[in-house]
């Protein structure tokens, strides 16, 4: 996910990396929407909670 997408001139417009990134974005969003609150409920009581690196929205 951190590797750049190759230019369409080299691989065409239907390169698998784009489809994979779109799928991963959808999976991550679904996971976040379903489990965000539950994860926070488990994480907040942990003494190291303040050291957890959250996404930029936190």
MARBA-3410 file (N, C-alpha, C, O; in Angstrom, 1 decimal):
58
0.8,-1.2,0.0,0.0,0.0,0.0,0.9,1.3,0.0,0.4,2.3,-0.4 ~ 2.1,1.1,0.4,3.0,2.3,0.4,3.7,2.5,-0.9,4.3,3.6,-1.1 ~ 3.7,1.5,-1.8,4.4,1.7,-3.0,3.5,2.5,-4.0,2.3,2.4,-4.0 ~ 4.2,3.3,-4.8,3.4,4.2,-5.7,2.8,3.4,-6.8,3.3,2.3,-7.2 ~ 1.7,3.9,-7.3,1.0,3.2,-8.4,1.8,3.6,-9.7,2.2,4.7,-9.9
2.0,2.6,-10.5,2.8,2.9,-11.7,2.0,3.7,-12.7,0.8,3.6,-12.7 ~ 2.6,4.5,-13.6,1.9,5.3,-14.5,1.2,4.4,-15.5,1.6,3.3,-15.9 ~ 0.0,4.9,-15.9,-0.8,4.1,-16.9,-0.1,3.8,-18.2,-0.4,2.8,-18.8 ~ 0.9,4.6,-18.6,1.6,4.4,-19.8,2.4,3.1,-19.7,2.7,2.5,-20.7 ~ 2.8,2.7,-18.5,3.6,1.5,-18.3,2.8,0.2,-18.2,3.2,-0.8,-18.6
1.6,0.4,-17.5,0.9,-0.8,-17.1,-0.6,-0.8,-17.6,-1.3,-1.8,-17.4 ~ -1.0,0.3,-18.2,-2.4,0.4,-18.6,-3.3,0.9,-17.4,-2.7,1.2,-16.3 ~ -4.5,1.1,-17.7,-5.4,1.7,-16.7,-6.0,0.7,-15.7,-6.7,1.1,-14.8 ~ -5.9,-0.6,-16.0,-6.5,-1.6,-15.2,-5.5,-2.4,-14.4,-5.7,-3.6,-14.1 ~ -4.5,-1.7,-13.9,-3.5,-2.4,-13.1,-4.1,-2.9,-11.8,-4.9,-2.3,-11.2
-3.7,-4.1,-11.4,-4.3,-4.8,-10.2,-4.0,-3.9,-8.9,-4.9,-4.0,-8.0 ~ -3.0,-3.2,-8.8,-2.7,-2.4,-7.6,-3.8,-1.4,-7.3,-4.1,-1.2,-6.1 ~ -4.4,-0.8,-8.3,-5.6,0.1,-8.1,-6.8,-0.6,-7.5,-7.4,-0.1,-6.6 ~ -7.1,-1.7,-8.1,-8.2,-2.5,-7.6,-8.0,-3.0,-6.2,-8.9,-3.0,-5.3 ~ -6.7,-3.4,-5.9,-6.4,-3.9,-4.6,-6.5,-2.7,-3.5,-7.0,-2.9,-2.5
-6.0,-1.6,-3.9,-6.1,-0.4,-3.0,-7.5,-0.1,-2.7,-7.9,0.2,-1.6 ~ -8.4,-0.1,-3.7,-9.8,0.3,-3.5,-10.4,-0.8,-2.6,-11.2,-0.4,-1.7 ~ -10.1,-2.0,-2.8,-10.7,-3.1,-2.0,-10.2,-2.9,-0.5,-11.0,-3.0,0.4 ~ -8.9,-2.6,-0.3,-8.4,-2.5,1.0,-9.0,-1.2,1.7,-9.3,-1.3,2.9 ~ -9.2,-0.2,1.0,-9.9,1.0,1.5,-11.3,0.7,2.0,-11.7,1.1,3.1
-12.1,-0.1,1.2,-13.4,-0.5,1.6,-13.4,-1.4,2.8,-14.3,-1.3,3.7 ~ -12.5,-2.3,2.8,-12.4,-3.2,4.0,-12.0,-2.5,5.2,-12.6,-2.7,6.3 ~ -11.1,-1.6,5.1,-10.7,-0.8,6.3,-11.8,0.1,6.8,-12.0,0.2,8.0 ~ -12.6,0.7,5.9,-13.7,1.5,6.3,-14.8,0.6,7.0,-15.3,1.0,8.0 ~ -15.1,-0.5,6.4,-16.1,-1.4,7.0,-15.6,-1.9,8.4,-16.4,-1.9,9.4
-14.4,-2.2,8.6,-13.8,-2.6,9.9,-13.9,-1.5,10.9,-14.4,-1.6,12.0 ~ -13.6,-0.3,10.4,-13.6,0.9,11.3,-15.0,1.2,11.8,-15.3,1.4,12.9 ~ -16.0,1.1,10.8,-17.4,1.4,11.2,-18.0,0.4,12.1,-18.8,0.8,13.0 ~ -17.5,-0.8,12.0,-18.1,-1.9,12.9,-17.4,-2.0,14.2,-18.1,-2.3,15.2 ~ -16.1,-1.7,14.3,-15.4,-2.1,15.5,-14.7,-0.9,16.2,-14.0,-1.2,17.2
-14.8,0.3,15.7,-14.1,1.4,16.3,-14.4,1.6,17.8,-13.5,1.7,18.6 ~ -15.7,1.6,18.1,-16.1,1.8,19.5,-15.6,0.7,20.4,-15.2,0.9,21.5 ~ -15.7,-0.5,19.9,-15.3,-1.7,20.7,-13.8,-1.7,20.9,-13.4,-2.0,22.0 ~ -13.0,-1.3,19.9,-11.6,-1.2,20.1,-11.2,-0.1,21.1,-10.4,-0.4,22.0 ~ -11.9,1.0,21.1,-11.6,2.1,22.1,-12.0,1.6,23.5,-11.2,1.9,24.4
-13.1,0.9,23.6,-13.5,0.4,24.9,-12.5,-0.5,25.5,-12.3,-0.6,26.7 ~ -11.8,-1.3,24.7,-10.8,-2.2,25.1,-9.4,-1.5,25.4,-8.7,-1.9,26.3 ~ -9.1,-0.5,24.6,-7.8,0.2,24.6,-7.7,1.2,25.7,-6.7,1.3,26.4 ~ -8.8,1.9,26.0,-8.7,3.1,26.9,-8.3,2.6,28.3,-7.4,3.3,28.9 ~ -8.7,1.5,28.9,-8.3,1.1,30.2,-6.8,0.7,30.3,-6.3,0.6,31.4
-6.2,0.4,29.2,-4.8,0.0,29.2,-3.9,1.1,29.6,-4.0,2.2,29.1 ~ -2.9,0.9,30.5,-2.0,1.9,30.9,-1.2,2.6,29.8,-0.8,3.7,29.9 ~ -0.9,1.8,28.8,-0.1,2.4,27.7,-1.0,3.0,26.6,-0.5,3.3,25.5 ~ -2.3,3.3,26.9,-3.2,3.8,25.9,-2.7,5.1,25.3,-2.8,5.3,24.1 ~ -2.1,6.0,26.1,-1.6,7.2,25.5,-0.5,7.1,24.6,-0.1,8.0,23.8
0.1,5.9,24.5,1.2,5.7,23.6,0.8,5.0,22.3,1.6,4.8,21.4 ~ -0.5,4.7,22.2,-1.0,4.1,21.0,-1.0,5.1,19.9,-1.5,6.2,20.0 ~ -0.5,4.7,18.7,-0.5,5.7,17.6,-1.7,5.4,16.7,-1.8,4.4,16.1 ~ -2.6,6.4,16.8,-3.9,6.3,16.1,-3.8,7.0,14.8,-2.8,7.7,14.5 ~ -4.8,6.8,13.9,-4.8,7.5,12.7,-5.0,9.0,12.9,-5.3,9.4,14.0
-4.7,9.8,11.9,-4.7,11.2,12.1,-6.0,11.8,12.6,-6.1,12.9,13.2 ~ -7.1,11.1,12.4,-8.4,11.6,12.9,-8.6,11.6,14.4,-9.5,12.2,14.9 ~ -7.7,10.9,15.1,-7.7,10.9,16.5,-7.1,12.1,17.1,-7.0,12.2,18.4
END
